Amino acid sequence: MKKIKKEKDIKIPKEFKKYFWDVDFGKLSFKKHYNFILTRVMNFGNFKALCWLFKIPKDKIKETVRTSRELDAKTRNYWQIIYGK
């Protein structure tokens, strides 16, 4: 599994469109909306989404876990265990 090194390299897989039912998926930019994107994928994603998340830089995941108000408690707890509080 290849790690993503730069934000501009991060593409949101088309099959994740189902997680963004209320926004224009084509206008989502990881660089601008990473917190929103990561929160949605963490809350609603399947195994494939989980694998994609492990390619994302840890600092982005940690920041989302720390700051997102929309992350459900079980999901937040899972990521805190994975990356430490």
HUSUL-V403871 format. One record per backbone hydrogen bond with DSSP energy under -0.5 kcal/mol. CO is the residue of the C=O (numbers start at 1). NH is the residue of the N-H. If there is no record, write none. Layout:
co=CO nh=NH
co=CO nh=NH
This chain:
co=6 nh=9
co=7 nh=10
co=9 nh=11
co=11 nh=13
co=13 nh=16
co=14 nh=17
co=15 nh=18
co=16 nh=19
co=17 nh=20
co=18 nh=21
co=20 nh=23
co=23 nh=25
co=24 nh=27
co=25 nh=28
co=29 nh=33
co=30 nh=34
co=33 nh=37
co=34 nh=38
co=35 nh=39
co=36 nh=40
co=37 nh=41
co=38 nh=42
co=39 nh=43
co=40 nh=44
co=41 nh=45
co=46 nh=50
co=47 nh=51
co=48 nh=52
co=49 nh=53
co=50 nh=54
co=52 nh=55
co=52 nh=56
co=53 nh=56
co=55 nh=4
co=57 nh=60
co=57 nh=61
co=58 nh=62
co=59 nh=63
co=60 nh=64
co=61 nh=65
co=62 nh=66
co=63 nh=67
co=64 nh=68
co=72 nh=76
co=73 nh=77
co=74 nh=78
co=75 nh=79
co=76 nh=80
co=77 nh=81
co=78 nh=82
co=79 nh=83
co=80 nh=84
